[in-house]
């Protein structure tokens, strides 16, 4: 693993330990900062923070969808089960 990959891995580990609800409460603040362009490091950090918050939210959404998917498959019976219909021959 390269130095860059190690640094990214450590950042990802720290981000995974953050609470989504707390991050979501900061979403609007960083959205406003990002939308108000300034040629500063603070503005650049605001953009990164905004996208980190969105990344955590997207990751959790995908995770939850995939966790529910197997449960839904077991909970819902097939709408059209493949069995022979109950028909009688009429002459």
C-alpha positions in Angstrom: 0.0 0.0 0.0 1.4 3.4 -1.0 1.7 6.3 1.4 -1.2 8.0 -0.3 -3.4 4.9 0.0 -2.5 4.6 3.6 -3.5 8.2 4.3 -6.8 7.7 2.4 -7.5 4.5 4.3 -6.9 6.3 7.7 -9.2 9.1 6.6 -11.9 6.7 5.5 -11.6 4.9 8.8 -12.1 8.1 10.7 -15.0 9.2 8.5 -16.7 5.8 9.1 -16.7 6.5 12.8 -18.7 9.7 12.4 -22.4 9.8 13.2 -24.6 10.3 10.1 -27.2 12.3 12.0 -24.5 14.7 13.3 -23.1 15.0 9.8 -26.5 15.6 8.3 -27.1 18.5 10.8 -24.1 20.2 9.2 -25.1 19.6 5.6 -26.9 22.9 5.1 -24.1 24.9 6.7 -21.5 23.5 4.4 -23.8 23.7 1.4 -24.1 27.5 1.9 -20.4 27.9 2.4 -19.7 25.9 -0.8 -22.2 27.9 -2.8 -20.6 31.2 -1.8 -17.3 30.9 -3.7 -14.2 32.5 -2.1 -10.7 32.0 -3.2 -9.6 30.6 0.2 -8.5 27.4 1.8 -11.6 27.6 4.0 -13.9 27.5 1.0 -11.9 24.5 -0.4 -12.3 22.7 2.9 -16.1 23.5 2.9 -16.4 21.8 -0.5 -14.6 18.7 0.7 -16.6 18.5 3.9 -19.9 18.9 2.0 -19.0 16.0 -0.2 -17.8 13.9 2.7 -21.2 14.3 4.3 -22.9 13.4 1.0 -20.6 10.4 0.7 -21.5 9.1 4.1 -25.2 9.6 3.4 -24.9 7.8 0.0 -22.9 4.9 1.5 -25.5 4.4 4.3 -28.4 4.5 1.7 -26.7 1.9 -0.5 -25.9 -0.2 2.6 -29.4 -0.1 3.9 -30.9 -0.9 0.5 -28.7 -4.0 0.3 -29.5 -5.1 3.8 -33.2 -4.9 3.2 -33.0 -6.6 -0.2 -32.6 -10.2 1.1 -35.3 -9.7 3.7 -37.7 -8.5 1.0 -37.0 -11.5 -1.1 -37.9 -13.8 1.8 -40.9 -11.8 2.9 -42.7 -11.5 -0.5 -44.1 -14.6 -2.1 -43.9 -14.9 -5.8 -46.8 -13.2 -7.5 -47.0 -15.9 -10.2 -46.0 -19.2 -8.8 -45.2 -21.7 -11.5 -47.6 -24.5 -10.9 -50.2 -26.4 -13.0 -53.5 -24.6 -13.1 -56.6 -26.5 -11.7 -58.3 -27.2 -15.0 -60.9 -29.8 -16.0 -61.4 -31.2 -19.4 -64.9 -30.3 -20.6 -66.4 -32.1 -23.7 
